[in-house]
Amino acid sequence: MKHKDGKPINQPNKNRSLTAAITVIVLCGLSFYLGGIFKSADTEGVGVISAIQKTLDSSSQSSGTLQIKPINFPECGNDYQDYTPCTDPKRWRKYGTYRLTLLERHCPPIFERKECLVPPPAGYKPPIRWPKSRDECWYRNVPYDWINKQKSNQHWLKKEGEKFLFPGGGTMFPNGVGEYVDLMQDLIPGIKDGSVRTAIDTGCGVASWGGDLLDRGVLTISLAPRDNHEAQVQFALERGIPAILGVISTQRLPFSSNSFDMAHCSRCLIPWTEFGGIYLFEIHRILRPGGFWVLSGPPVNYERRWRGWNTTVEEQRSDYEKLQDLLTSMCFKLYNKKDDIAVWQKAPDNSCYDRLPRETYPPKCDDSFEPDSAWYTPLRACFVVPEDKYKNSGLTYMSKWPQRLNNVPERLSVVQGSSASTFNHDNSKWKKRIPHYKMLLPDLGTEKIRNVMDMNTAYGGFAAALINDPLWVMNVVSSYGPNTLPVVFDRGLIGTLHDWCEAFSTYPRTYDLLHADGLFTAESHRCEMKFMMLEMDRILRPGGHVIIREASYFADAVATLAKGMRWICHKENTEYDVEKEKLVICQKKLWQPSNSGTR
């Protein structure tokens, strides 16, 4: 066909245009679906997904690197020194007191987010190093007197000069936590032989129980809300003991089912038999088959203790019978009991659940909720029966510590694209990476770095490669990617689900090292980079370090934002010395507030 001037007209190729359009749509859809699935730059299984994402990203990033304008972030006001954005007491009045809903996570909307640097308290000092920190910390780092005044007779802590000292006391162990755990160890022999490795302490006080268990090879997450005790979790982390802000209220805790070998409550004031027993259903969900639930305090040993509990012996006997009936209906068995401590064991297999009548109360949960769903997932008035096909994930059949660290977990098969070969490859990869990290950051592996967070782990390989160093690692699994948290816990490590578009459940200045492998590549399509790095600054201790392993595209932007947060950074090659991936290693400077911060 020709135009009226005689020149040929180039008609568009409709088929070719349609094919191109479909290709673009498919690629965009695939990029959106795969974005954030996994963070590690791997080449097998899990890494294949990440590699595809990076390939798609690179096609749109061929221009070089992400450019961000320099910005100097102002200081927040001094009244923000203990700021916890998603558990902020200033916002509690907006939420109800029913079942302590106000203490749960309630994150501010994006237009209320702070774009400032949280200041340290006046007189803040570099924390005392582990293991001395377990017994003492600087008063000025956690300048809260409430616990000291209210719990002085129970020996939780005491102030002497410029320090808080931690004698190891508690409400139920006034003679010291060591004596208390000795008795518990006699009741649960598995603590001695490596059978019991992971534990959770609900209502942890200053985490003396978890601190004592570290010497016995048990890794404990201490859990407490942001409440009128002010800083239980901050005290725990200042001591170098794993802890997280949280409360059993209306939402599930951020852990997968069948995670912990042991759960503990020492007069934690949780009303276990109220609301149909819903709080105990959550303990049952996160406790591994064959795992132990330990209770001391009311109503245990009510025959001797009832006079000190402002109640009657009849009331306490009734409470104990209700608790025992509830536990029995969920297939718990009284395992051992002595003095103030009672230990129940969760059914080691499904034979007891199978014998329960169809119309049992409390009811067994149906399949409408994934048992491992645990990010803003409501508690339900039913208890989760473990999947019978994962028998080897029960405490009876699981390898003892430390053998379980490198054994291929049975529940690896739950994670799409994962296999024994990808798991083993991930292990070997981190064994090569960690020596390179230590060469670039000599403090890693010494007593200068104690509290560590792997911000977007896959299988916990980073933590496993550091297992012989004097530190612990909080393994964070994305709430928007495949849930690999069961694999982390089955290895004998600890971790939590989290969405990095929101603030983490901890106080400011609680981690010595943050490690992020491909975090911005995975989450930049959902989360604004600026807010992610401000959150990193909030939870990082002054003098603490950051290791960011990223696509070259993001490396310069990371360094630009870090400079505006007063970090000192340098860019390094990875151990493989490839251009497409870089390491940005930073240290947060210790600065004192100018008293002119923003609010």
PyMOL commands that set and color helices and strands:
alter all, ss='L'
color gray80, all
select helices_A, chain A and resi 14-34+46-60+78-80+85-87+89-94+98-103+110-112+132-134+139-141+146-150+152-154+177-187+190-193+208-214+232-239+275-286+302-309+313-329+351-355+391-393+403-405+410-414+420-440+461-465+485-490+519-523+529-539+552-564
alter helices_A, ss='H'
color red, helices_A
select strands_A, chain A and resi 136-138+158-160+163-165+198-202+219-224+243-245+260-266+287-296+333-338+341-345+451-454+472-478+494-498+511-517+540-551+567-573+581-588
alter strands_A, ss='S'
color yellow, strands_A
deselect
rebuild
show_as cartoon
